[in-house]
Amino acid sequence: MKNMKTRTAMWLCLLLAFLVGTSAKAESITSPDGQLKLNFSVNAQGEPVYRLSYKGKDVIKPSKLGLELKNDPGLMNGFILVDTKTSTFDETWEPVWGEVKSIRNHYNEMAVTLNQKAQDRNITICFRLYNDGLGFRYEFPLQKNLNYFVIKEEHSQFAMTGDHTAFWIPGDYDTQEYDYTESKLSEIRGLLQGAITGNASQTSFSPTGVQTSLQMKTADGLYINLHEAALVDYSCMHLNLDDKNLIFESWLTPDSQGDKGYMQAPCRSPWRTVIVSDDARDILASKLTLNLNEPCAYEDVSWIKPVKYIGVWWEMISGKSSWAYTDDVYSVKLGETDYSKTKPNGRHAANNDNVKRYIDFASQHGFDQVLVEGWNEGWEDWFGNSKDYVFDFITPYPDFDLKMLNAYAKAKGVKLMMHHETSASARNYERHLDTAYQFMVDNGYDAVKSGYVGNIIPRGEHHYGQWMNDHYLYAVKKAADYKICVNAHEAVRPTGLCRTYPNLIGNESARGTEYEAFAGNKPFHTTLLPFTRQIGGPMDYTPGIFDTKLSFLQGDHSFVRTTLAKQLALYVTMYSPLQMAADFPENYERHLDAFQFIKDVALDWDDSKYLEAEPGDYITVARKAKGTDNWFVGGITDENPRTSTFALDFLEPGKQYVATLYEDGKDADFEKNPTSYQIKKGIVTAKTRISAKLARSGGFALSLIEATPADKKIIKKWK
C-alpha cells in the first residue's frame, strides 16, 4: 500500500509539472528570409527564456532574461505571459553619411507582455528579428507598482552552443584601449590577467569579463557577434562568462555607489544584439545596429559634412614635441597663472609658425581641416591630480594667435579643428560647454575632438556608467545647437547613435594608432576592429603613418607594426566619415606618389562590398564614392603574408577605369622593410581580375577612376 501511495504521489507531481510546463505557451517568430528563428517562453519558475537558431542550428541555447532591482523582489521570475503582439516592418532610409547610400530596415517583431502577479506589475520584452540577427530590449510601461526603480544588475543571458573561438578584450568600466586576444571561451580565465595592460584609467571587474562588441566563430563556421544598440540613459553592458556552462550574462557598469541604473517609467533598456551568419562578410556588412536606433533627430543636416584632416598631434604622441608651453610651471590655476612671465620650453607644438606649416600643407593637398592640440592654457598640470577646474577651453597660450591662425586658414580654404581635452572632469566641461561652443562659432570652428583621459570627475563615476553616457550624449546634442560636429575620444563605445545624432561624426573608444608610439598594436589588430569596435559606428583610428620606424626619435622606442601600403589600405577597411592623415607633412613629402591615394580616397560612400573577410586574418573591401562612379578598394592582412585575388565585377559594365594599385614591394616586411611599395597603373573594366600580394602585416590600396578619353590614349590595358 505504501508503494502504491508513493507511485500515486509521484504521478500527481509529474502531472502537475507537465501542466505547469505546458501552461507556459511558447511563442516564436522568424526572420523575413526564414533563416533565423526566435523562440520565447516562460518556464515553470516564471522566468522569461529565449532561444535563437540559424538555418536549423542553435546560435543561442535557452537563455534567461530579467533584472535584479535594489531593495525590491526584482524582475527575474514569477511572471506569466499575458499578451503577445507580432508585426512586420519594412522601410528604406538614407543616412546623412555612411558606407552605403540607403539602408533597408526590415524585421519581424514580437512584443511579449509579462505580468508579475505577486508585485502586480508588467514588463514588455520586445524582440526584432532581421535577416542578419536579433535585437531585444526591456520596456517598462508607466504603472503604479513600477515607477522609480534602481537596477542592481541586468541578467540577460547568451548561452553558447560550444567552446567557440573568441576575439576579446578584458571587461573594464573605464577603457577599451586593449589589444585583442584570440582564444577559446574556456581559455579566457587563464589569459585575462595578462591581457590587462596599463592605462590612464581602468577598472576591471571579473576574471572572465569581456567587452562588447564580442566577435566569435564556432567550430562549424558560424560567426556570432554580441553587442548593444541605442545606449541611451542606461549603463554600458559588458559580458561575464560562466566558463563552466559557457553562458555569457550581461554585466552593467556601476556608479559611484555601486548601483547600475536609475530608472523612471516609462522607460526602456538599450537593445541587446546578436548578429549571425555563416559568412564573415555579412557581419561587416550588417546594418542591424544602426537600424535599431531612432531616425535622425535633426531636420536640417546640411551643416554635417565628412572631414579629411591633418593635425598637430602625432609629434606630441610620438614624443617629439609637447602639449605644454613651458616647463617652469608645476601648478596651474586658470586665470591666475601668468604665462607671459614664463620661459617657453621650445618644444610646444601648437605655435604660430608650426600651425601655419600644417595649414599650408593642408591647403596645398586639399584637406578640409587642421586639428591643433595643446593650444590652450593648462597642459602643464592637467592629468593625474583629480583636478576639477582643469581647462577653460577658450584661453590660448601666448604663442598661439587664435584669430590670426583662423583667418590664415580661411584665406587658404582650410578650417581649424578644435580640441577639448576635459581630463575626465565632465563636471567642468559641462560648466563651460555653452561658452566653449559659442567660442568655436565666433572663431570659425565647426568640429571638435573631445577627450576624457583619466579618472572621471564626479569622483567615483566610470567612463561607461549611466551618468557619463548621459553626459556624452548631452555634449553631442548641445553641439548640434551650435552646428558643431563631435569626435569624442575615451568616451563610451558607439552603439549606432550616429544614426540619430549624425553630428557624432567620430569616436575613438578603442586602441588606436597612438598606441603604435607607445607599446605597439598587434598586426591583426585592424583586421579585428571592423568586427568588434566598428559594429557600433565609425572610429577615428588616425591612420596614414609613413615613417613607421619613427626614425626621428633617438634611442629605444616603439614602431608602427604595419607596412606603408597597409596604412593606405586602412582608409578603406576602417570606415569613417572622419579620416586623418596622421603623420608629419615632411614624411608625406618624401612619398608623394603613395600620398596621392590618401588625397584621392573618398570619405562618403554610395555602396560598399566586402570581398574577403576572416576576423583576425584579413579584410578586403570595395567602396563606391558618393555621387560618382569611382571606386576604392583596400585590403589588409595579419602577420601572415597572402595574395588577394578578386574580380572587378562591381564596376559598371561597358565602362573603362584607370586602376592605380598601391601594393607592398617584393621585399616589403612590417619589421624589416615597411616602406617598400610599388605602384601599378592600367585601364580596367568589370571583367578584369586583380591580384595583389600582401606582406606580413601588409596591405594594398586600389583606386578605380573613370577613364577620360585622354587616359585611354596614354594608359595601357591592365596586365
Number of C-alpha atoms within 10 A of each C-alpha: 6 7 8 9 10 11 12 12 12 12 12 12 12 12 12 12 13 12 12 14 16 13 15 19 12 14 15 16 20 22 22 18 10 13 17 25 24 21 15 22 23 25 21 19 14 20 19 27 19 22 19 26 17 22 12 10 14 17 26 20 19 19 21 22 22 20 19 17 19 15 10 12 13 19 23 19 21 20 25 23 21 11 11 14 10 14 11 13 11 10 9 10 12 14 17 20 23 25 24 20 19 16 18 13 16 19 26 19 23 23 19 21 19 22 20 19 11 9 15 11 18 22 21 19 20 19 26 27 27 26 22 22 27 27 25 23 20 21 19 20 17 16 14 10 11 18 14 13 17 18 22 20 20 22 19 21 22 25 23 21 16 16 18 22 18 24 24 26 25 32 28 24 25 25 27 23 22 21 21 21 20 17 16 16 24 20 15 23 15 11 16 20 14 10 16 18 12 9 14 13 19 20 16 16 16 17 16 22 24 25 24 24 28 21 26 25 22 18 10 8 13 17 25 23 21 24 24 27 25 24 24 17 21 24 30 28 25 26 26 21 25 15 15 8 13 17 20 24 22 21 24 25 26 23 22 13 8 11 19 25 26 16 18 15 15 13 13 19 22 23 23 22 23 24 25 26 23 16 14 21 21 17 26 20 17 19 23 29 27 23 22 24 20 14 17 17 12 12 6 9 15 8 12 19 19 21 20 22 22 28 24 25 22 21 18 18 17 20 14 15 18 22 23 26 29 19 13 13 17 8 11 19 13 14 9 7 14 13 17 10 8 13 12 16 13 13 18 20 25 29 21 16 13 14 22 18 12 21 28 18 20 25 19 12 13 14 21 18 26 27 22 22 22 25 30 24 27 27 21 18 17 23 17 12 11 17 17 19 19 24 25 21 23 17 15 16 21 17 16 21 14 19 12 12 20 20 16 17 23 15 11 15 17 22 26 29 23 24 19 21 24 26 27 29 24 22 16 19 24 16 12 16 18 16 14 19 26 17 14 21 15 10 15 18 20 22 28 22 22 23 20 20 23 23 24 23 20 17 13 13 21 28 34 27 26 24 22 25 21 16 19 21 17 13 20 21 20 16 23 21 11 14 20 23 27 24 21 26 20 23 25 25 29 25 27 27 24 26 25 18 22 25 27 28 28 25 26 25 21 24 22 21 22 19 18 23 20 15 13 18 23 18 21 23 21 28 26 21 24 22 25 27 25 23 31 25 25 25 28 24 26 23 22 26 24 27 21 23 22 17 10 10 12 8 5 6 16 17 21 27 28 33 33 32 34 34 26 31 29 24 27 25 24 22 24 26 21 22 27 23 25 22 21 20 16 11 13 20 12 12 14 13 12 22 18 14 20 23 14 13 22 22 22 24 23 18 17 22 18 19 17 17 22 17 27 21 20 24 28 26 23 24 27 24 22 19 10 11 15 21 26 26 26 28 31 35 30 26 19 14 18 19 13 20 13 14 14 18 12 16 21 15 11 8 12 21 24 23 24 20 25 27 29 29 21 12 12 23 23 25 16 11 18 27 22 18 20 16 16 12 18 18 22 25 23 16 14 15 14 16 11 19 18 27 31 24 31 33 34 30 32 26 22 25 20 21 18 11 9 8 15 15 9 10 14 13 16 16 11
